[in-house]
Amino acid sequence: MNLLQVRILVEDFQKSVAFYRDQLELKVDWYEESMEYALFHTGAARVELLSRKAMSQSLGEVLESSNPYATNFLLNIEVEDLDATYARLRAKDVQFVKEPHYNAQWKGQFAYFRDLDGTLIELYQAAKTEDGVNV
């Protein structure tokens, strides 16, 4: 088995698409307004957005909103330059819950923010040796 992509169920499809496309600058590979579906290419993995309503119809049961700050999983996005990415996203009004910081145990630099539905997103930059190789 191979993980194909991660699907995030969202309350407001159009606002969520705008957040991932415009603020996070993810490339849209597929967009279907009538299906309330969007697929973003992020490199090795893909992220899907689907309205909670559309998923409920497909599943045949009502999927209620979760607590917007309950965290069942997070998206981990690797970046080359965390400080530059942080500055670019802050300029686009992304509100961070934890500013960039170094975690020696995890051997990297991290920052955290949430999307419009409360999904926790981690930005990660690997620590590098003096010769520029990831630790």
Secondary structure by P-SEA (a helix, b strand, c coil): ccccbbbbbbccaaaaaaaaccccccccccccccccbbbbbcccbbbbbbbaaaaaaaacccccccccccccbbbbbbbccaaaaaaaaaaacccccccccccccccccccccccccbbbbbbbbcccccccccc
